[in-house]
Amino acid sequence: MFFVISKIASYFLTPLFWILILVLIAFLLIKKRAGRWILLCALILFYLFSNRFLLDEAIRAWEYPLVNQRALGSGYDAAIVLGGGVVTYDRHADRLIFRETADKVLQATDLYLNGSVGYLMLSGGPGDLFVRDRFEASFMRKYFLSIGIPDSVILVDSVSDNTWENARNSAQILEKAIPGARCLLVTTALHMPRAMGCFRKTGLEVTPFPTNKITGERRSDFEYLFIPHTECFVYWRNLIHEVVGYRIYKMKHYL
């Protein structure tokens, strides 16, 4: 039930939804002064939420900082790679389709090939209310096998629907396969605060290895500071999802 409620609620946690509601209210009240003020508020919100500078400052306050791989040292048993928009499968073309967070897979590949870890723990189930037959961890496993990584070093949890289940299931699998494992946790920098909290709750020792960093160095050019960017709405939705998700997980004692 928690999974269903969280997925439904996520549709409302986007500034575009809020702006649309304001525009609809303004349309209904267009002949009244209040309607014009509400429409003005909607336009102001659209501009603010499409501003890349404001977005980056908000994300910078939440994102987990990147880690220098050379400074990690050795002695890690496994890299735990979390799903969540990494890869899907096109049945007609019989091809894996990588998404915008595929940096997780690339970084995990590098960690294994350079000897930083000896195992790959892949965690990710359907994670969708309606499509329940696509198991992301299995797709990631298929990719790793295709590039020559042996099946004997790949552990798979393909049933987790959310971050808490990622942590719980991964901890159980690793406890059986590699008791006392020291692990690197590989997930997006935006998702890392919530993920780290969940894994710490299980008692599994993990070191963060964030990927997919969104923000870069601060800029001061006109286009960056003042010109609207519609892609900002996607990032705002992701940020709000993480912040609200963290608070809810805290309330449910998942962290």
C-alpha positions in Angstrom: 0.0 0.0 0.0 2.9 2.4 0.8 4.3 1.8 -2.7 1.0 2.6 -4.4 0.4 5.7 -2.3 3.9 7.0 -2.9 3.7 6.5 -6.7 0.3 8.3 -6.9 1.5 11.1 -4.7 4.6 11.6 -6.8 2.4 12.8 -9.7 1.4 15.8 -7.6 4.9 16.7 -6.5 5.8 18.7 -9.5 5.7 22.5 -10.0 4.1 22.1 -13.4 1.1 20.5 -11.7 0.8 23.4 -9.3 1.1 25.9 -12.1 -1.5 24.1 -14.1 -3.9 24.2 -11.2 -3.4 28.0 -10.8 -4.0 28.5 -14.5 -7.2 26.6 -14.3 -8.4 28.5 -11.3 -7.4 31.8 -13.0 -9.4 30.7 -16.1 -12.5 30.1 -14.0 -12.1 33.4 -12.3 -10.9 35.3 -15.4 -13.6 38.0 -15.1 -12.7 38.7 -11.5 -9.7 40.6 -10.2 -8.6 37.6 -8.2 -8.4 35.5 -11.4 -5.9 38.0 -12.9 -3.8 37.9 -9.8 -3.8 34.1 -9.7 -2.7 34.1 -13.4 0.1 36.5 -12.6 1.2 34.2 -9.7 1.3 31.3 -12.1 3.5 33.2 -14.6 5.9 34.2 -11.8 6.1 30.6 -10.6 6.7 29.4 -14.1 9.6 31.8 -14.5 11.1 31.0 -11.1 10.9 27.2 -11.5 12.4 27.4 -15.0 15.4 29.4 -13.8 18.6 27.3 -14.0 20.5 29.3 -11.4 17.7 28.9 -8.7 17.4 25.2 -9.5 21.1 24.5 -9.2 21.3 26.3 -5.9 18.5 24.2 -4.5 20.0 21.0 -5.8 23.5 21.9 -4.6 22.1 22.0 -1.1 20.8 18.5 -1.3 23.2 16.6 -3.7 25.8 14.3 -2.2 29.3 15.5 -3.2 31.3 13.3 -5.6 34.0 11.1 -4.3 37.6 10.9 -5.8 37.9 7.3 -6.8 41.6 7.2 -6.2 41.0 8.4 -2.6 38.7 5.5 -1.8 41.4 3.0 -1.2 40.9 -0.8 -1.5 39.3 -3.5 0.5 35.7 -3.2 -0.7 33.9 -6.4 -1.4 31.1 -5.2 -3.6 29.5 -2.2 -5.4 25.8 -2.0 -4.7 24.2 -0.5 -7.8 20.7 0.8 -7.4 18.2 0.9 -10.2 15.7 3.7 -10.9 15.6 4.8 -14.5 18.8 3.2 -15.5 17.8 0.7 -18.2 14.8 -0.9 -19.8 14.3 -3.4 -22.6 12.7 -3.0 -26.0 11.2 -6.4 -26.9 10.7 -5.6 -30.6 14.3 -4.6 -31.2 15.6 -7.0 -28.6 17.8 -4.2 -27.1 18.6 -2.7 -23.8 17.7 1.0 -23.7 19.8 3.0 -21.3 18.3 6.1 -19.6 19.6 9.3 -18.2 20.9 7.7 -15.0 23.1 5.1 -16.8 26.2 6.7 -15.2 25.6 4.3 -12.4 26.3 1.4 -14.7 29.4 3.0 -16.2 30.9 3.9 -12.8 30.2 0.4 -11.4 31.9 -1.1 -14.5 34.9 1.0 -13.8 35.0 0.1 -10.1 35.0 -3.6 -11.0 37.5 -3.5 -13.8 40.0 -1.4 -11.9 39.8 -3.8 -8.9 38.1 -1.5 -6.4 35.4 -4.1 -5.8 35.1 -7.9 -6.4 31.3 -8.2 -6.7 28.4 -6.3 -8.2 25.2 -6.3 -6.2 22.4 -5.1 -8.5 19.2 -4.0 -7.0 16.1 -2.9 -8.8 12.6 -4.3 -9.5 9.7 -3.0 -11.7 9.3 0.1 -9.6 6.2 1.0 -11.6 2.5 0.8 -10.7 1.4 -0.5 -14.1 4.4 -2.2 -15.7 5.2 -5.1 -13.4 7.1 -7.4 -15.7 10.3 -5.5 -16.2 13.0 -6.2 -13.7 15.7 -3.6 -13.9 18.4 -5.5 -12.0 18.0 -8.4 -14.5 18.6 -6.0 -17.4 21.7 -4.6 -15.7 23.0 -8.1 -15.2 22.4 -8.8 -18.9 24.5 -5.8 -19.8 27.4 -6.7 -17.4 27.5 -10.3 -18.8 27.6 -8.9 -22.3 30.8 -7.0 -21.6 32.5 -10.0 -20.1 32.0 -9.6 -16.4 31.5 -13.2 -15.0 28.1 -14.3 -13.6 29.9 -15.6 -10.5 30.5 -12.1 -9.3 27.1 -10.7 -9.9 24.4 -10.7 -7.3 20.8 -9.7 -8.2 17.8 -8.4 -6.4 15.1 -7.9 -9.1 12.0 -7.5 -6.8 12.7 -4.2 -5.0 10.1 -1.5 -5.7 11.6 1.3 -3.6 14.8 2.4 -1.8 13.9 0.8 1.5 13.4 -2.6 -0.3 16.7 -2.0 -2.1 18.5 -1.7 1.2 16.7 -4.6 3.0 17.0 -7.1 0.1 20.6 -6.2 -0.7 21.6 -6.5 2.9 20.0 -10.0 3.1 21.6 -11.2 -0.1 25.1 -9.9 0.8 24.9 -11.3 4.3 24.5 -14.8 2.8 27.0 -14.4 0.0 29.7 -12.2 1.6 29.2 -12.0 5.4 30.6 -8.8 6.8 30.9 -7.2 3.4 32.3 -3.7 3.0 30.4 -2.1 0.1 30.4 1.0 -2.1 26.9 2.3 -2.6 26.4 3.4 -6.2 23.4 5.7 -6.9 22.7 9.2 -8.0 24.1 12.1 -6.0 20.5 13.4 -5.6 19.2 10.0 -4.3 22.3 9.3 -2.1 21.0 11.0 1.2 17.9 8.8 1.3 19.7 5.7 0.1 22.5 6.0 2.7 19.9 6.4 5.4 18.2 3.2 4.4 21.3 1.1 4.1 22.6 2.4 7.5 19.3 1.3 9.0 19.9 -2.3 7.9 23.3 -2.3 9.6 25.2 -2.9 6.3 28.5 -1.0 6.1 28.4 1.1 3.0 30.5 4.0 1.6 28.8 6.4 -0.7 29.9 6.5 -4.3 27.6 9.1 -5.9 27.0 9.3 -9.7 25.0 11.5 -12.1 25.9 14.8 -10.5 23.6 17.5 -11.8 25.2 20.8 -10.6 28.6 22.1 -11.9 30.6 25.1 -11.1 28.6 28.3 -10.4 28.2 30.5 -13.5 27.4 34.2 -14.0 26.5 34.4 -17.7 23.2 36.1 -18.7 21.6 33.0 -20.3 22.2 30.9 -17.2 21.0 33.5 -14.8 17.9 34.8 -16.6 16.7 32.8 -19.5 14.0 30.1 -18.7 14.8 26.5 -19.3 11.9 24.1 -19.5 14.0 21.0 -18.6 14.3 22.6 -15.1 10.8 21.3 -14.3 12.1 17.7 -14.5 14.9 18.3 -12.1 12.6 20.2 -9.7 10.3 17.2 -9.7 13.2 14.9 -8.9 14.5 17.1 -6.2 11.1 17.5 -4.5 10.5 13.8 -4.8 13.8 13.1 -2.9 13.2 15.7 -0.2 9.6 14.6 0.5 10.6 11.0 0.2 13.4 11.5 2.8 11.0 13.1 5.2 8.4 10.3 4.8 11.0 7.6 5.2 12.1 9.3 8.4 8.6 9.2 9.7 8.2 5.5 8.8 11.6 4.8 10.5 13.2 3.6 7.3 16.2 5.9 8.0 
